[in-house]
Amino acid sequence: MKKLAISCLAMTLSFAAIAGDPVAGKAKSMTCAGCHGINGISNNGMWPNLAGQKAPYLVSQLKQFRDGQRNNAMMTAMAQGLSDADIDNLAAYYASLK
């Protein structure tokens, strides 16, 4: 039981650490709109919709692109200039969309 409580606490803290500012994320998202759509809904099947994705997933993917753990020439180039705060804000914005 103690291990379960510790695991739940760790998950809660990691999700809380991702809490970004959706307003700042929206402002930063204009560079994403060309491929992923103005409201996070892509008009092209080649690029995924970002609207409604879970923030921890978006944070993970963007950091993997930025840090070279996931390779895509376009996304790596786009993510390289993002700070952790930028990524948290973008994730908060896209997660807030339905």
Backbone hydrogen bonds, N-H to C=O, Kabsch-Sander energy under -0.5 kcal/mol:
donor,donor_aa,acceptor,acceptor_aa,energy
5,A,1,M,-2.1
6,I,2,K,-2.2
7,S,3,K,-2.5
8,C,4,L,-2.5
9,L,5,A,-2.2
10,A,6,I,-2.4
11,M,7,S,-2.3
12,T,8,C,-2.4
13,L,9,L,-2.5
14,S,10,A,-2.2
15,F,11,M,-2.2
16,A,12,T,-2.3
17,A,13,L,-1.8
18,I,14,S,-0.5
18,I,15,F,-0.9
19,A,16,A,-1.1
20,G,18,I,-0.5
20,G,88,D,-0.5
25,G,21,D,-2.4
26,K,22,P,-2.4
27,A,23,V,-1.7
28,K,24,A,-1.9
29,S,25,G,-1.5
30,M,27,A,-0.8
31,T,28,K,-1.1
32,C,29,S,-1.4
33,A,29,S,-1.3
35,C,32,C,-1.3
36,H,32,C,-2.8
37,G,33,A,-1.6
40,G,37,G,-1.6
42,S,40,G,-0.6
47,W,44,N,-1.8
50,L,40,G,-2.3
51,A,40,G,-2.0
52,G,94,Y,-2.9
53,Q,50,L,-1.9
58,L,54,K,-2.1
59,V,55,A,-2.8
60,S,56,P,-2.3
61,Q,57,Y,-2.5
62,L,58,L,-2.6
63,K,59,V,-2.4
64,Q,60,S,-2.1
65,F,61,Q,-2.3
66,R,62,L,-2.8
67,D,63,K,-2.7
68,G,65,F,-1.1
69,Q,64,Q,-1.8
70,R,64,Q,-1.8
72,N,70,R,-0.6
76,T,72,N,-3.3
77,A,73,A,-1.8
78,M,74,M,-2.2
79,A,75,M,-2.5
80,Q,76,T,-1.7
82,L,79,A,-2.0
87,I,83,S,-2.3
88,D,84,D,-2.6
89,N,85,A,-2.5
90,L,86,D,-2.8
91,A,87,I,-2.6
92,A,88,D,-2.3
93,Y,89,N,-2.3
94,Y,90,L,-2.7
95,A,91,A,-2.4
96,S,92,A,-1.2
96,S,93,Y,-0.6
97,L,93,Y,-0.7
97,L,94,Y,-0.8
